[in-house]
Amino acid sequence: VSTQSTWKAVVSTQSTWGLSVCTKFYQAQTLQRVKGKILETGSVVRLLNEKYGANLPLKTGAASGVDRKTARKQARKQKKTAQKDEDDTPIVDKVSNADVDKALQELDIYVAGWNGGSEPNYVSAALTVVQFPLKIVGSSLSTGLWIWKYYVMKQDLSLDDAYTACRLKNNFDQTGWDRLTKDEQAAFLNKEGEWSVAWKAEKRRRIEAEEAAKRREREAKANK
């Protein structure tokens, strides 16, 4: 029994380690993709070039105050310079994560999945592996409840779930959505989607509440 328990423990440890290695690799690749998307943002690239000497290429039309024709000329010039210098370094390796994070903070830009640019390690990967079953259970319960309420029982979305549906449809995580102004959130909510019924009802409620407040204010002035 002792030998079997030891063997099971060894197999379990090796499995966890193997999954952690794969998870770390996946997290590193995801971070690189997110960084690549960040470096497609003209304002970020300009700041990195001007303040941190990154010497990153600007995409056509990325430079502020420059027309597309001039921008194309600049892009061609940068391309020729890169070819002349034979610099094949990927753009994500030309600037450190720390400098990218400083630029994002200075510009007050939030990017989902960036998380400060911290590189994954085996500890964080192992924690992800251990927590994965719990996340799967929680996600399954949440999805099952959603299907039951809104597809089986044909209920209208609650306002909170309408916000969630709109947020997910437009690829925002909770932090990114909360950073939007009320007007910016409303611009997404005003688009047609499964959240529309709940959102239109909320807008009517707000208008009625505002009119009621104005009516009470007028009555209070009239009674003075």
Buried (B, 14 or more C-beta within 10 A) or exposed (E): EEEEEEEEEEEEEEEBBEBBBEBBEEBBEEBBEBBEBBBEBBEBBBBBBEEBEBEBBBBBBBBEEBEEEEBEEBBEEBEEEBEEEEEEEEBBEBBEBEBBBBBBEEEEBBBBBBEEBEEBEEEBBBEBBEEEEEEEEEEEEEEEEBEEBBEEEEEEBEBEBBBBBBBEEBEBEEEBBEEBEEEEBEEBBEEEBBBBEBBEBBEEEEEEEEEEEEEEEEEEEEEE
